[in-house]
């Protein structure tokens, strides 16, 4: 089976490509790319897609999603989450372990993979629990979980407060060559807070979460990463202090990577003046100074990936008083449009850098590049998305494919319509 996508603008930062040409797919793999692809003998008789000059990108990769299955399928299922992913141009997702039951066993990992295979939309990579039951007391069995398909380990949603546990986790995974994904939060400092601690929280009379709650844990884990040689991946970085420490650690040669979520570069804590739980997430929205620091990190290479932290919730979870509302928002469908509007169109970063942060950057973080993901190199899996950079999308219920609609971006109009998404050369969206 062969497919020829012609008249495309091909942007692939992993190969330093931004060219006009065609993509030839044979048996699910990239067979030829660029101006000569149409002349390849294998293009004879291929199904033809005319891209009409639109932008063809490697399939986007999200390192941080919560698909809620098993256990909380009223919020999301693997099928509905996967549909949201491909609608947003994502061909690979990495799903966190805080399901019910927790993904701390081979049986749960295999159940997840089986349901993802049944959905048959995007590539689904489970993240195993860092500790059994996410209780922070006993390491999960990383070896068997990795063999079953887990690509990283995390207690995301909960911090690992015990430094000895985190030390052992980093040491063990250094030997396995997989990352530890750290939710950096000192629970004693965050306590019962539900927004950023600062001038806005003081004016509103709301309990705050100080920047220090994140930063002291980042500092601790960077020390432990240096001590153990483990690969530390810092999830959803939100403060300028955290980013500075990560930048310094990288300069020292530590094995550290990090991600930033679109809502943390799009919004500030001032939005909480609405008392709308659509703006409640963890880490919380921070100050304009923190946003500026994140933008600098996205531009200078400190940040490795943009990840959504897609966290679906029901209306009952969110349409309540702010202190008791659930943390988290959805993000798969809005990630690319927000990146285009707030980073590329405002000239914070180039289009190539934006694509890197959504493709080859995340692939390197979790070693998915070893499977050929994150690039359209010849021989790689033919995972790609076709995007109209100029066409606007309205963020409304019809646009959102997730089972939930807890987004602070409802009503926004953004550039970047996904025209189609292909996984292994098979069209799964559009």
Residue pairs with C-beta under 8 A, 6 or more apart in sequence:
1 26
1 27
1 28
1 47
1 425
2 24
2 25
2 26
2 27
2 31
2 42
2 43
2 45
2 46
2 47
3 24
3 25
3 46
3 47
3 48
3 49
3 382
3 422
3 425
4 22
4 23
4 24
4 25
4 37
4 38
4 43
4 46
4 47
4 48
4 49
5 22
5 23
5 25
5 48
5 49
5 51
5 56
5 384
5 386
6 22
6 37
6 38
6 48
6 49
6 50
6 51
7 20
7 22
7 50
7 51
7 52
7 53
8 20
8 21
8 22
8 23
8 51
8 53
8 54
8 55
8 56
8 386
9 18
9 19
9 20
9 51
9 53
9 54
9 55
9 56
10 17
10 18
10 19
10 20
10 21
10 23
10 33
10 34
10 55
10 56
10 376
11 17
11 18
11 55
11 56
11 57
11 351
11 352
11 355
12 18
12 33
12 57
12 58
12 355
12 359
12 375
12 376
12 377
13 352
13 353
13 355
13 356
13 359
13 360
14 58
14 356
14 359
14 360
14 363
14 369
14 374
14 375
14 376
14 377
15 375
15 376
15 377
16 352
17 33
17 34
17 376
18 351
18 352
19 34
19 35
20 35
20 53
21 33
21 34
21 35
21 36
21 37
22 32
22 33
22 34
22 35
22 37
22 38
22 43
23 30
23 32
23 33
23 37
23 56
23 376
23 382
23 384
24 30
24 31
24 32
24 33
24 37
24 38
24 40
24 42
24 43
24 46
25 31
25 46
25 382
25 422
25 425
26 42
26 425
27 425
28 381
28 382
28 424
28 425
28 426
29 379
29 380
29 381
29 382
29 424
29 425
30 376
30 377
30 378
30 379
30 380
30 381
30 382
31 37
31 40
31 42
31 378
32 40
32 42
32 43
32 378
33 376
33 377
33 378
37 43
49 386
49 420
51 386
54 386
54 387
54 388
54 389
54 419
55 351
55 386
55 387
55 388
55 389
56 376
56 384
56 385
56 386
56 387
57 89
57 355
57 358
57 359
57 384
57 385
57 386
57 387
58 355
58 359
58 360
58 373
58 374
58 375
58 376
58 383
58 384
58 385
59 89
59 90
59 91
59 92
59 359
59 373
59 383
59 384
59 385
59 421
59 422
59 423
60 88
60 89
60 90
60 91
60 92
60 335
60 336
60 358
60 359
60 385
61 90
61 91
61 92
61 93
61 94
61 305
61 358
61 359
61 362
61 363
61 368
61 373
61 374
62 85
62 90
62 92
62 93
62 94
62 307
62 308
62 310
62 332
62 335
62 362
63 94
63 181
63 233
63 259
63 305
63 307
63 362
63 365
63 366
64 94
64 96
64 156
64 181
64 235
64 236
64 259
64 261
64 307
64 308
64 309
64 310
65 81
65 85
65 93
65 94
65 95
65 96
65 308
65 309
65 310
65 332
66 76
66 95
66 96
66 98
66 157
66 309
66 310
66 311
66 312
66 328
67 76
67 77
67 78
67 81
67 82
67 93
67 95
67 99
67 310
68 75
68 76
68 77
68 81
68 99
68 312
69 76
69 77
69 78
69 81
69 99
69 112
69 115
70 99
70 100
70 101
70 108
70 111
70 112
71 99
71 100
71 101
72 99
72 100
74 314
74 403
75 312
75 313
75 314
75 317
75 403
75 404
76 312
76 402
76 403
76 404
77 115
77 403
78 95
78 112
78 115
78 116
78 119
78 124
79 115
79 118
79 119
79 121
80 401
80 402
80 403
81 93
81 95
81 310
81 312
81 332
81 402
81 403
82 93
82 116
82 119
82 121
82 122
82 124
83 119
83 121
83 401
83 402
83 429
84 310
84 330
84 332
84 333
84 400
84 401
84 402
85 91
85 93
85 121
85 122
85 332
86 121
86 122
86 421
86 423
86 428
86 429
87 332
87 333
87 401
87 418
87 421
87 429
88 332
88 333
88 334
88 335
88 336
88 418
89 336
89 385
89 387
89 418
89 421
90 122
90 332
90 335
90 421
91 122
91 123
91 373
91 383
91 384
91 385
91 421
91 422
91 423
91 428
92 122
92 123
92 124
92 125
92 368
92 373
92 383
93 122
93 123
93 124
93 125
93 332
94 125
94 126
94 127
94 151
94 152
94 366
95 112
95 124
95 125
95 126
95 127
96 127
96 154
96 156
96 157
97 103
97 104
97 126
97 127
97 128
97 129
97 130
97 134
97 153
97 154
97 155
97 156
98 134
98 155
98 156
98 157
98 158
99 108
99 112
101 108
102 108
102 129
102 132
102 133
102 134
103 109
103 112
103 126
103 127
103 128
103 129
103 145
103 150
104 128
104 129
104 131
104 132
104 133
104 134
104 140
104 141
104 145
105 141
105 145
106 144
106 145
106 147
106 148
109 126
109 128
109 145
109 148
109 149
109 150
110 148
110 149
112 124
112 126
113 124
113 126
113 148
113 149
116 122
116 124
120 428
121 423
121 428
121 429
122 423
122 428
123 373
123 383
123 423
125 149
125 150
125 151
125 366
125 368
126 148
126 149
126 150
126 151
127 150
127 151
127 152
127 153
127 154
127 156
127 181
128 140
128 142
128 145
128 146
128 150
128 152
128 153
128 154
129 140
129 153
129 154
129 155
130 139
130 140
130 153
130 154
130 155
130 160
130 169
130 180
130 181
131 137
131 138
131 139
131 140
131 155
131 160
131 165
131 169
132 138
132 139
132 140
134 155
134 157
134 158
136 155
136 158
136 159
136 160
136 161
136 162
136 165
137 162
137 165
139 165
139 168
139 169
139 172
140 153
142 150
142 153
142 172
142 173
142 176
142 178
143 176
145 153
146 176
146 178
150 178
151 178
151 366
151 367
151 368
152 178
152 179
152 180
152 181
152 233
152 366
153 169
153 173
153 178
153 179
153 180
153 181
154 180
154 181
154 182
154 183
154 235
155 183
156 181
156 183
156 235
157 183
158 183
159 183
159 184
159 185
159 186
159 187
159 217
160 166
160 169
160 182
160 183
161 186
161 187
161 188
163 220
163 224
166 180
166 182
166 220
166 221
166 224
167 224
167 227
167 228
169 180
169 230
170 180
170 221
170 224
170 225
170 228
170 229
170 230
170 231
170 232
171 228
171 229
171 230
173 179
173 180
173 230
173 231
174 228
174 229
174 230
174 231
174 255
177 231
177 367
178 231
178 366
178 367
179 231
179 232
179 233
179 257
179 365
179 366
180 230
180 231
180 232
180 233
181 233
181 235
182 217
182 218
182 221
182 232
182 233
182 234
182 235
183 235
183 236
184 214
184 215
184 217
184 218
184 221
184 234
184 235
184 242
185 209
185 213
185 214
185 217
185 282
185 283
186 212
186 213
186 214
186 216
186 217
187 213
189 209
189 210
189 212
189 213
189 216
190 209
190 210
190 213
190 282
191 207
192 207
192 323
193 201
193 207
193 208
193 209
193 210
193 213
193 284
194 206
194 207
194 209
194 280
194 284
194 322
194 323
194 325
194 327
195 201
195 204
195 206
195 207
195 208
195 209
195 269
195 272
195 280
195 284
195 285
195 322
196 208
196 209
196 210
196 211
196 269
196 272
196 284
196 285
196 286
196 287
197 208
197 209
197 210
197 211
198 208
198 269
198 287
200 269
200 270
200 272
200 273
201 207
201 208
201 269
201 272
202 208
203 273
204 272
204 273
204 275
206 272
206 322
206 323
207 323
209 282
209 283
209 284
211 239
211 240
211 241
211 242
211 286
211 290
212 241
214 237
214 238
214 239
214 241
214 242
214 283
215 239
215 241
215 242
215 245
218 234
218 237
218 241
218 242
218 245
218 246
219 245
221 232
221 234
222 232
222 245
222 246
222 249
222 254
222 256
224 230
224 232
225 231
225 232
225 249
225 254
225 255
225 256
226 249
226 252
226 254
229 255
230 255
231 255
231 256
231 257
232 254
232 255
232 256
232 257
233 256
233 257
233 258
233 259
233 365
233 366
234 242
234 246
234 256
234 257
234 258
234 259
235 258
235 259
235 307
235 309
236 259
236 260
236 261
236 264
236 283
236 307
236 309
237 243
237 246
237 258
237 259
237 260
237 264
237 294
237 297
237 303
238 260
238 264
238 283
238 284
238 285
238 286
238 290
238 294
239 283
239 286
239 290
239 293
240 289
240 290
240 292
240 293
240 294
243 258
243 293
243 294
243 296
243 297
243 302
243 303
244 293
246 256
246 258
246 297
246 302
247 297
247 300
247 302
249 256
250 256
250 302
257 304
257 305
257 364
257 365
258 302
258 303
258 304
258 305
259 303
259 304
259 305
259 306
259 307
259 362
259 365
260 294
260 297
260 298
260 303
260 305
260 306
260 307
261 306
261 307
261 308
261 309
261 331
262 306
262 308
262 331
262 334
262 335
262 338
262 339
262 342
263 281
263 285
263 309
263 329
263 331
263 408
264 283
264 285
264 286
264 290
264 291
264 294
265 291
265 294
265 295
265 298
265 342
265 343
266 338
266 342
266 409
267 279
267 285
267 291
267 408
268 285
268 286
268 287
268 288
268 290
268 291
269 284
269 285
269 286
269 287
271 279
271 285
271 408
272 279
272 280
272 284
272 285
272 322
275 322
276 322
276 408
277 318
277 319
277 320
277 322
277 325
277 326
277 406
278 318
278 329
278 406
278 407
278 408
278 410
279 285
279 408
280 318
280 322
280 325
280 326
280 327
280 328
281 309
281 311
281 327
281 328
281 329
282 327
282 328
294 303
295 343
295 348
296 302
297 303
298 306
298 343
298 348
298 349
298 353
298 357
299 348
299 349
299 353
303 357
304 357
304 361
304 362
304 364
304 365
305 357
305 358
305 361
305 362
305 365
306 335
306 339
306 354
306 357
306 358
306 361
306 362
307 362
308 330
308 331
308 332
308 335
309 328
309 329
309 331
310 330
310 331
310 332
310 402
311 327
311 328
311 329
311 330
311 331
311 406
312 328
312 330
312 402
312 403
312 404
312 406
313 326
313 328
313 404
313 406
314 404
315 405
317 325
317 326
317 406
318 325
318 326
318 406
319 325
328 406
329 406
329 407
329 408
330 400
330 402
330 404
330 405
330 406
330 407
331 407
332 401
332 402
333 395
333 399
333 400
333 401
333 402
334 395
334 407
334 409
334 412
334 414
335 358
336 358
336 387
336 416
336 418
337 393
337 395
337 414
337 415
337 416
338 409
338 414
339 354
339 357
339 358
339 416
340 354
340 389
340 414
340 415
340 416
341 414
341 415
341 416
342 348
343 349
343 354
344 350
344 351
344 354
345 415
349 357
351 389
359 374
359 375
360 369
360 374
360 375
361 374
362 368
362 374
363 369
363 373
363 374
363 375
364 374
368 374
369 375
371 381
372 379
372 380
372 381
373 380
373 381
373 383
376 382
376 384
381 423
381 424
382 422
382 424
382 425
383 422
383 423
383 424
384 421
384 422
385 418
385 420
385 421
385 422
386 418
386 419
386 420
386 421
386 430
387 416
387 417
387 418
387 419
388 416
388 417
388 419
389 415
389 416
390 415
391 415
391 416
391 417
392 413
392 414
392 415
392 417
393 399
393 413
393 414
393 415
393 416
393 417
394 411
394 412
394 413
395 407
395 409
395 410
395 411
395 412
395 413
395 414
396 410
396 411
397 405
400 407
418 429
418 430
419 430
420 427
420 429
420 430
421 427
421 428
421 429
421 430
422 428
